[in-house]
Every structure is written in C-alpha cells, then in structure tokens.
Amino acid sequence: MSAPPSPTFNNVSPLPAHPLAARSLAAVWHPCTQMARAAVVPPLPMARGEGPWLFDVEGRRYFDANSSWWVNLFGHSDPGIHQAIKDQLDRLPHVMLAGCTHEPAVTLAEKLSVLTQGALGHTFFASDGASAVEIALKMSFHSWKNRGQPQKKEFICLRNGYHGETIGALAVTDVAIFRDAYEPLLMQAHWVTSPDSRQAGSELKALADLRQTLNQRQDHVAAVILEPLVQCAAGMVMHSPDYLRGVRALCDEFEVHLIADEIAVGCGRTGTFFAWEQTHQAGENKRWPDFITLSKGISGGTLPLSLVLSTETVFQSFWSDEVARGFLHSHSYTGNPLACAAANAVLDRFAQADVVAQNQVQAQHLANALGPLAHDARVQHWRQRGMVVAFDVTGQHERFAERFHLAARQHELLIRPIGQTVYVMPPYLIDADIAQFLFEGLNATLNEVVHD
Ligand SMILES: *Cc1c(COP(=O)(O)O)cnc(C)c1O
C-alpha cells in the first residue's frame, strides 16, 4: 500500500508550531480535526485560564467566546467550584453507583428534581453528552417495551439537529460533516422539518410535517428528540417556545415521548435554567418533556458529567420483580462524586446569585453592543436567545471558519465559527465593557476576513 499524497491545502504555508503543539500533533489525535490540516494550522498550546480569559504558553490572552465548547459557565478557575471539587477529592473521589450511593449524587438529583418542580424527579448519570442521549433513547424504547409496546422503537428527529457522535446519538443527528462517513452504521430515524427563524413560516411547516410523520408511524415511534430553542451545532438555528408547545401537544396526542436535549441550551444559557421553561405560560398547567438531558455546563466546565432526567411514569414502567425489566445500563464513572460536587456548586451559584436574572442583564449588554452588526452589509440573520448571539456572513468565502478563527486570535478572541455562522456563547461574565470589546474584536476580524 502506498501512502496517500501529502495534502497541500492550496499550498498554504504552514504556521510555525510551538514545540508543545508539535508534540501534540505527533501524539494526540485531536477531535473534530483533519490532522493533516492541523499540521498546517497547529493547535494553540494553552497554559491556564482565569475568568473568561485563556492564556497560551507564551502568555498571550484570549477571550473564551465559545466557553470552551459551551461548557464553561462562570469562567475558568472559579474559586467556588474548585473548592467544592478539592473538598470532595479529599473525602471520596469515586465510588461505583451500583450498590452504593453518595451525598453529591443524591443532592444533585434532589436539586434537579426541585428545578423541575418534581416533574422530572429521577436522575440517571453518565459522563458525556452523547451517552446521555443514548440513555434517553434506550430508556424511552425500554419503557414502552415494559408497557407492552415493544414495536415502539423508532425515533423522530429534526433536520439540523445535533445529539452527539456515538452511533446511536449520531443516528438522530443531522450534521453532514459528522454523519456522512458513518451513514452505513446508523439505525434509521425519521426526519422532520427544522423550525428555523431564518425562514418565514417554517415553524408551522415543521409542526405539520411532524404531525404527518406521527400519523404514519404513531404505533412504531418511541420518542421525538430535539434541542429546545437553539439547534446549536447546526449553526445556532433558533425557534420559538410556541413551536415547542406545539411539539408537546403532538407528542401527547400521538402518545410518544418527548426528549428535550438541553446539553447545550440548559443551565441558564438561553435565559431560563432549562430552555424548556420558556414554554410555560402564566395561569396554565406546566407541561414538561418526558426526558431532559443535561451535560456541558452542568459542571461549569471542570469535569465530565451528563445526566438524564425522567418522569415518574417512565420510572414506574421499570419497577418490577424482574431484573431484566430494570434499566441495566451503566458506565464505570457514572455519577462520579467529583463531577457531582462541581455540579452542586454550579447549582448553588444559580440559587444564591440569581444567575438567571443576571444573565438577562448580560444578554442585554450583548444585544446593545453587538446589535449594530445586524445592520452590517456583510451580515445576515443576526439572532439572539439569551447568552447565545449568532449571525451569518453573506457571500461565499473560502475556508471562512478557519480564517476567521485565526484572524480573531490577533484580537484576543478565541472563536470558532460553524461554516459561515459566527456566534458568541460566552461565560456568564459579561458587562458593558466586555460586550464592547467583543463587538470591536468581531468587527475588526470581519474587516480583515470579509471584503465587500
Ligand atoms: C455537545 C452536545 C451533545 C454531545 O455531548 P458530548 O459531551 O460532546 O458527547 C449532545 N447534544 C447536544 C445538544 C450537544 O450540544
């Protein structure tokens, strides 16, 4: 076998690699990365983080505009979260959660139950988001099976949806670059139209499409899975709470579960603790999804943790004398005490500092400072939901995301566009000055990368 020709990438000459980056390229297989490309554009070696800033090994600072893949809520090196982890480290870093239990997991599950007013009072733990999605899919199917409907084993998912990249999660994900190569390995799912605020009338169309699919497959569908309010990985595609209310009503009508994947949008990101809460209206019974998945922000960007919240009805469907009717899924580090301690510190912060109310103020700072970009000729579809701001760049620009990322570094911004969508999803540490700094960095980067 001969090696493939070395990629040249339009003969772009390689950027110099710091010695640590060079070692990394040799030994670390980077995620979401064509490694041949990384040899030309080497990874940035980071040394430490403080608040919203990351510092590279040469001491240059970068504003973490994407919260390190959306996980960091209160900045890097948050003393409160760190102390909670240190205290737990000295007591009990880990113990298995089958046959044992521990205070951090119990406390966390209780707190989450309270946050859903008891509607989702049962927490199942895992370590990463994709595993939480796998768990929700398996639990939904198994719950129907336990209730005598084993044929309900199909899933409905949305165009533009992203739910992770393990094989089950990828089967309900519609992002071509992650999915295409593995298509032959994936179970078949049903796809319905994405509600997309950039296209007028798309929410009604999306609901009509969902109704049609449910009409055809009702008896075979276990669950609908979606990302409430913002389909993040597809490029911050947004929809309204009304659409979600419509989906909840359809899932009731056709007796299928609703899985709200709040891995990215949960934990205050969109203006409420759960994005789903924005579907609640005064004077009405509060309706919840049958499952909520959380990860990313739940441990404040410190340790891997994910979880699935489910209802009493789902929980009861597994309650039996028969072992095999139980949910026997497990991961080695499930409910890790350190990660749960970090999550408890995060939830305490929400309770003590009224983070949700503060975020509404911070979101307004972002709107004020970044709003002028909405009228920029190079920008279309400027949009915001809480602490997520996004816009699309007009025209076609070669290697836009990479060039924007590299140019932004020169303006102390660490930012990774998705295709031609530029977005800001910062730690919850925004004041008027920081918002203005973000505007200036984005504007200067646009000036360099996009010429009219
Ligand atoms: C990131 C993400 C996942 C996957 O989480 P991982 O921890 O990366 O496996 C699933 N769903 C949504 C909505 C996400 O944003």
The ligand as an SDF file (V2000), in Angstrom:
LIG
                    3D

 15 15  0  0  0  0  0  0  0  0999 V2000
  -22.4910   18.6380   22.7280 C   0  0  0  0  0  0  0  0  0  0  0  0
  -23.8460   18.0550   22.5630 C   0  0  0  0  0  0  0  0  0  0  0  0
  -24.0890   16.6940   22.6930 C   0  0  0  0  0  0  0  0  0  0  0  0
  -22.9740   15.6930   22.8920 C   0  0  0  0  0  0  0  0  0  0  0  0
  -22.2770   15.9140   24.0730 O   0  0  0  0  0  0  0  0  0  0  0  0
  -20.7840   15.3020   24.1930 P   0  0  0  0  0  0  0  0  0  0  0  0
  -20.4050   15.5180   25.6000 O   0  0  0  0  0  0  0  0  0  0  0  0
  -19.9530   16.0960   23.2240 O   0  0  0  0  0  0  0  0  0  0  0  0
  -20.8670   13.8700   23.7980 O   0  0  0  0  0  0  0  0  0  0  0  0
  -25.3750   16.2420   22.5770 C   0  0  0  0  0  0  0  0  0  0  0  0
  -26.3950   17.0870   22.3540 N   0  0  0  0  0  0  0  0  0  0  0  0
  -26.2110   18.4110   22.2320 C   0  0  0  0  0  0  0  0  0  0  0  0
  -27.3830   19.2950   22.0130 C   0  0  0  0  0  0  0  0  0  0  0  0
  -24.9270   18.9480   22.2990 C   0  0  0  0  0  0  0  0  0  0  0  0
  -24.7320   20.2560   22.1160 O   0  0  0  0  0  0  0  0  0  0  0  0
  1  2  1  0
  2  3  1  0
  2 14  2  0
  3  4  1  0
  3 10  2  0
  4  5  1  0
  5  6  1  0
  6  7  2  0
  6  8  1  0
  6  9  1  0
 10 11  1  0
 11 12  2  0
 12 13  1  0
 12 14  1  0
 14 15  1  0
M  END
$$$$
